[in-house]
Amino acid sequence: MSQRPRSNSRPQGRAQGRDQKRPQGKQHVQPKNRRIVLFNKPYGVLSQFTDKGTEGSARETLSNYIDLPGVYPAGRLDRDSEGLMVLTDDGALQARISNPKYKRPKTYLVMVEGTPTQEQLDELQNGVTLKDGKTRPAKARLIDTPDLWERDPPVRYRKSVPDAWLEITITEGRNRQVRRMCAHVGLPCLRLVRARVGDWDLGALKPGEWRLV
């Protein structure tokens, strides 16, 4: 993963669960005026600014980390997943990032239980049939253990069962898609980190940090 100089980090005075108002509709902002935020979402954080429907919840949201009015997520990342989220104040850009029809690639580093075979990798690459239909062809390859931060809480794994890391790139974004794909081929997911969305990657961002691009 490429390393870039960090230009921003968690802002001073983290907001605690504020109910921020998000822009409505697909607002168009001129490229020279729009803001794009890259955020390294920690494990356990909801990929939204409020935790609606759970009054008094202690679950962390984006508002615990990002105090920048007017930006909103371009797509989501599951609470138990980590890594790159892109936020923007440009509704048209948000649609191009999050809508599957634009086939913007998203790359994940995935720790799986078991030793992947070439047959399993081929199945992931060719597309697997899930309950909501067959997935698009993906890129999947076995990689060395990546240089990542320690997860909090730590990953639970069985010492008697080997584990491995995969790099998987998809061009759609179904609910928990990568986890379901791995489970389908017999490789349960132990940890999932999104490393890249389109041309943007995590760079040097640590969990909970963000920067403008």
Secondary structure, DSSP 4 states (H G I P E B T S, - for coil): ---------SPSS---S--PPPPPS-----TTT--EEEEEEPTT--SSS--TT-TT-----GGGT---TT-EESS---TT-EEEEEEES-HHHHHHHH-GGG---EEEEEEEES---HHHHHHHHH--EETTEEPPP-EEEEEPPP--PPPSSPPP--TTS-EEEEEEEES---TTHHHHHHHHTT--EEEEEEEEETTEE-TTPPTT-EEE-
